[in-house]
Amino acid sequence: MSWRRGLLGGLGMGALCAFAGPVNIDLGRQLFVDDFLVASSTGVVRHWNRPVKAAGPVVWPSGGAAPKVAGKAPATLTCATDGGLWWDPTRGRFRLWYQAGWLGDVCYAESRDGRHWEYPDLGKVPGTNRVFPDATRPPLDSWDVTPDYAAANPYAAWKMHISSPGNTCPDTLFASDDGFTFRELGVAGHSGDRSTAYYDPFRANWVFSLRDYRPVVGRSRRYFAASSFGGEACRWCWPEKQKAPAAQGKVPDSFKKYPEPAAWLVATNGLRRSLYSFNAVAYESLMLGVMEVLYNTPGDNGDCMKVGLPKQTGLHFCFSRDGKTYEPRVEPDIAPEGWGSGKWDTGYLSCLSGICTVSDDELRIFYSGLRGDGRKLKAKHWKDNGMYDGGAIGYATLRRDGFAGMVADAAGMLTTKPVVFSGSHLFVNAECLFGSVAVEVLDEAGAVLTGFSAADCATVAGIDATKREVVWKGRDLAALAGRTVAFRFHLGCATLYSFWVTKDAKGASGGYVAAGGPSYSGLRDL
């Protein structure tokens, strides 16, 4: 059975058997970012948590990230729009693809710890870490690098998508066996700048998040999905009737036989804000998205040019169970520091493909920001007048699975919808330093199963752990494998972030781990 199949809706706990089928939870940790698995709760509230920014950037021009090209000054900006940062277990390194200079060069760095970076000479342009010689790459605005999840070795099958600057411009695809030498696969279609591409392993699709412009909503997105990266199945026709007023190109006739991308995420635009860019990655049992939102106070390009400071964009987490529906948080999870702050991330915050690295206890969400430079206002071109200057890459940290937690400040209870599993070990990610967590298992009628009551449970108490097994006295959860059950969590002064059932006694969830990390041998926690 599909790991999602069988969920019909959110009935209360009157009769669990009213469901046509359970949710298979074999794949990954089950997060509480929504009510997908919540049947009922009392004395429990969902609390959202924000990442904590590190003190400063880890990749910046004077730190060695600017390529040194004969006859040219080093770039004064490093940024990720969207670039890519992934742990590569075959090299034992974090690998970073980033942009040096606005609309500049694709450059490469690597690191053992994600904090201290090296910038190897790739030999493309001698003495630099540039991936492309100027003459062989298309102009780039946004772009992304992603391992091919479907390949036998994803780390020998890198994919790159480049979105050129302007409107109705080509989206060009590349592939590489090593992440250094990329071969062009051709143009997939056309779109506006700040378009991105990512892989959805739950549906085995490459998703292209294409920037659109419509007079009523302004910046917006279109959705196109393909089972392959390149080839006839991975081509679309851009709807010319939706071109921005300043469109720079026309869709070639050869593309007009392909389908048009569907309008997407339009409702996320609102008063004084618009969806500037969007990227996503598989994390545990769902898709984790990051919306880059433009706030119109202060304003858009014209206002920023007047002062040489960056646009105000912030990063909003969002999550999807179906691969297309994403609801952003209202407030930014990583916010720009704002004009007058003097911070390295004053504005224009952008995420990286891969979004976050993962360890047992912590997520690191890497992002770039711009300081801006108001000393360059005499420059006539927006590219040179300071608004796209002083860029760097840093990160913020968040507890593992810690986007949201179910909190009981006194005695609380949370009951899941019907589930089924094949594993034998239940784990929780919980904070109960001053309280406790106990779990009981219910049958399809909502009755507590003999031997699996809260009284039979070895209560978890006095701990703060991102991975702790829950056991029952003299009973083995393996006896319930394949059977439809529900879990009831009894929380006392405790926060529950996630739970999962696994065959692994050490707690490997089998879920996806976003950009990965040194604890993982691949893109999943196996």
Secondary structure, DSSP 8 states (H G I E B T S, - for coil): --SSTT------TT-GGGSSS-EE--SS-EE-SSSTTEEEEES-EEEE---EE-SS-SB-GGGTTS---TTS---SBEEEEEEEEEEETTTTEEEEEEEETTTTEEEEEEESSSSS-B----SSSTTS-BSS-GGGS---SEEEEEE-TTSSSGGG-EEEEEE-SSSSEEEEEEEESSSSS-EEEEEEEEEEEEEEEEEETTTTEEEEEEEEEETTTEEEEEEEEESSSSSGGG-----GGG--TT------GGGTTS---EEESGGG-BTTEEEEEEEEEEEETEEEEEEEEEE-SS-SHHHHHHHT----EEEEEEEESSSS-----SS-SB----TTS--TTSEEEEEEEEEEEE-SSEEEEEEEEE---GGGTT-SSTTTSSTT-SEEEEEEEEETTTTEEEEEEEEEEEEE--EE-S-SEEEEEEEEEEEEEEEEEE-TTS-B-TT-STTTB--EEEEEEEEEEE-BTTB-GGGGTTS-BEEEEEEEEEEEEEEEEES-TT-----EETT--TT-SSSB--
